[in-house]
Amino acid sequence: MRGAIFKIEKDFDKEIRNFLKKTIVKKFFGAILIPCKVPANDSYAYLLIRDEALIEKASILPPVMPIQGGRVLKSFTRLGKIDAKVAVIMRPCEIRASIELSKLEQVDLTNVTLISVDCPGVIPLSDYLEDPVKGTDTFKEAFKTWESDSVRELCKVCYNFTLTGSDLHIGILGSEQGNLFLIPVSEKGRNLLDFFNINYENDISSWENIVKKKEDERKIKRKEFRENLRQEIEGIDNLLKTFSDCLNCHNCMRVCPICYCRQCFFDSDALNLPSTNYIKRAENRGSIKFPPETLLFHLGRMSHMITSCVSCGSCEDACPVSLPISRVFSFVAENVQNLFNYVPGMSVKDPVPTITYEEEELKEFENPYIETYNIQRM
Amino acid sequence: MSKTLYIDENVNDGIKKFLRCILENGKVKGVLTLINEGEKIAYSLISNPELIKYTVPLYPIMPLNAARSLSHITLSEPISEPIAVVIKPCEIRAFIELVKRSQGSVENIFFISFTCGGVYPIKMNVNGKINEKIDNFWRLIEKNEIDADLRASCKVCKEFIPYNTDMTIFLAGNKEINNQCRIFLNTDRAEDFAESTDGNIVQDKINTELIDELKVKRLEERKKLFEDKKIEKLGLEGLIDIFGRCISCHACGNACPICYCSLCYFDSQESEYKPVDYESELEKRGAIRVPPNTVTYQVGRLIHVGISCVGCGCCEDVCPSEIQLSTIFIKGSESIQEKFNYIPGKNPEELIPISTFDIKEFPEVET
């Protein structure tokens, strides 16, 4: 792999901000979509910036992910693209969600240049909000070690923390040695570097080696995590127990970048049953929990979005009763995605399995009705 | 003086005994109340009397405002056979507001409520801290005092006496909660139910001094809360500071018992920005937050629900950004409700001010 090597003096955040400013001043980009601190300094939000002076407030790698970038880009481009070229700086799982959404026709990437950054993970939102100053320090520590226990549960075992389906990738792993890597992946990425006469033919194996090492470490951790989680959630009793605290607030769905339906089926009138139905069910079973259908919601949502789940962990961040929801979803997502040999968000070209049809597919899961029920053919 | 049912058990066992009795003798088909399944507490509609022993009807937790569940059950048709519900005063009030909006029906629902001591944030149910608190909670109920760890909305609630309830269990300030369960019978139906049990029915009256005493304390808390948050002087800057960390998940609206729309305006295509809107904001201001309309949503929602907000605090409980929503909504809705002299959920016959029209109304704010 080839890329540009950027000598950095102080912090990489500042160097990249300066570079982004230049892209605006030279009118290469008409706007930049990037996380910025909110006015009260207690969180971050995505800002679409044209005034280059405001880039100063931006942060390439904020300690938290309050809103998943995929959702942000959807909000920005769902009704069409703006005429200007826009650079979007996001974490790898946000890029991947954006690419999934573009395949699902919820995001328009035509005028968008996706720029990804090596990601050490994010601090859970509630931990950060307890004390934003301390949260920032915790994140700095996580950035230094890449092995922090303070990041989201899924971040701890994420091995898709680097180059994904973006146009340009910023390699910051190993940047303590004073080097930053700009790796163009697509035509859009190369155009950007060409415009600024940046040579991207350098050998970047030092970055590649460290990435590989971290990936391998994470894969081992992920395996352990899967084994432990399996014991916790396997079987219907464990599943019921895992979700028993659910309030049915549907917040997991609201913050999920992939759940793009304006109105979820599980919020529709389809599940408003006549009162006699509930009374009957209470009579049949002795009691019925309210709100009802909580597990049905989770399993239904899962079957709707799981092939595109990018394991970002936003759902768990937003759960008011701290269910291990992202872990369960990520666990199942890995199984399902392996089945289709599909990694969501890696390329705009790979078709989403749920919207492709193959006649000969997954035969082993088919349940031939006639054979199973031993029905005599007419 | 009104008829009162005395059951010689502590309040918790007393009400459970009563519930079991009316289920067994067929007065009701089911009971909607909190049940403790292991360490989890949730609302459940129970029809098997054997399960009543697992219930915790007076437990200081509100997983979600029960008005939402009652509306869910009765939206398409009223309940055909009687059920009893044991819910908090603000839950009944929210349900009455929903019924006024044709989102449910009170038919065949037997309401049991109590002079409410408030609930703890849902997080304390999740992390188990509530178990350490619960004994103290009941001690404070006897002393008619307010626990500092209650939901912010509960500490400042002045509507803790239930309206429109068949039965009112005497809790706040009751020194006898460990020996006796006293239930005021407000309706003929309640008397009929009470007579079908083996408790004693006597003439008694609610101790208004105790009620007034708690009300004074709650109002003091309310004043203090508003002063601490400098809520009167917030202005737009203040709102931007408070709602800056909002992640636009709209969980508050989803948890709110009054927000009944199946598709919120702020989730509709109507409120979505088009490319031209983004372009013009970029030109005008140099930058724009995406998704936009963070403060607009909050203010818009307050305008939509303010007249009926019962101050239950569920919005704050589910906010992943831990925004002090209930403080803003309680203050905002108080101002609106005072203007119309309207207490949501108090009188089922009274029309909601936003659904009535007066030719001569608020000329002073017209321009």
Interface residues (C-beta under 8 A of the other chain):
Chain A: G30 A31 L33 V38 P39 A40 D42 S43 A45 Y46 L47 L48 I49 R50 D51 A53 L54 P66 I67 R71 V72 S75 F76 T77 R78 L79 G80 K81 I82 D83 A84 L125 S126 L129 S244 D245 L247 N248 C249 H250 N251 R254 V255 R262 Q263 D267 S268 D269 N272 L273 P274 S275 T276 Y278 I279 A282 E283 G286 S287 I288 K289 F290 P291 P292 D317 A318 C319 P320 V321 S322
Chain B: K29 G30 L32 I35 E37 G38 K40 A42 Y43 S44 L45 I46 S47 N48 E50 L51 P63 L64 A66 R68 S69 H72 I73 T74 L75 S76 E77 P78 I79 S80 E81 I83 I122 K123 N125 V126 N127 I240 D241 I242 G244 R245 I247 S248 C249 H250 A251 N254 A255 S262 L263 D267 S268 Q269 E272 Y273 K274 P275 Y278 E279 L282 E283 R285 G286 A287 I288 R289 V290 P291 P292 T294 D317 V318 C319 P320 S321 E322
